[in-house]
Every structure is written in C-alpha cells, then in structure tokens.
Amino acid sequence: MNQLVRPREGRMIAGACLAVANRFGVNVVAVRILTVLATVFFGLSIWVYLLLWVLIPAER
C-alpha cells in the first residue's frame, strides 16, 4: 500500500478520491462513482470529502 497523499497529477477536484484509491490499490473511477452515489443518496459524503481534502497532505 502507498502513502496517503493527494497526487498533483490526475486530480478531478481536490484529489481526495485519487488519494484513497492509490492508498488502497483500487480503481479511482470506482471510488469516484461511490463518492457521487453516497453524496446523492446519503448527503454525508460531501462532508467526508471536504474533511479528506483538508486532512490529506498534498504531494510535494
């Protein structure tokens, strides 16, 4: 498993989904789709995304 950092390349908005996908070795598209679905159906995901954006350090 890789370190949890937001990469500079491949970001869509802030890179939080990409960071999570890279860390756990899963497809970034799947993480993005799950994030969108969780936001639409549960509403809480947007707050989690913003929290991850703030807490996960950016790649240097």
N, C-alpha and C positions, 0 to 999 in steps of 0.2 A: 504494500500500500504506500501511496505517496503522501507527502505532507499536505496539510490543508491550507492552501494559499489560492488566492484569486489570480489566475494567469492573465497576462496582458493580451495575449492573442486568443481569439475565439469567443470573446465575451459577446453576449447579446445586449444585456443591460448593465449589470454590475459584475457578473462573473461568479455569482454565488452558486448557481446550478452547475456550472462547469467545474468549480472547485470541489463540490460534493461528488460529482461524477468521477473526477480524476482520483479523488481520495479513496473511493470505494471500488473503483475499477468497473463502473457500469457505463452504459451508453448515455451520453449527455442529452440526447433527444428524449430518451425515456424519462430522465429526471425533469426536463423542462415540461414535458406533457403532464407528468404527475403534479408538478407545481401549479400549472394552469388549471387542471381539473380540481385540485384541492382548493384553489382560490375561488373558483366558480361555485363549487358545491358547499364548501365549509367556511370560506371567508377569512379564516385564521391564517392561512398560508402566506398572505401578503405581509403580515406582521413578522412571521418567521423569516421570510426572505429579507426584509429590511434589517432585521436583527443580524442575520448572517452577513449581510453586506457590511455592517458596521464592525462585527467581531472578527471576521476572517481577514487576515492581513493580505495586502496586495503583493504580488510578486515584485521583487526588486529588479 
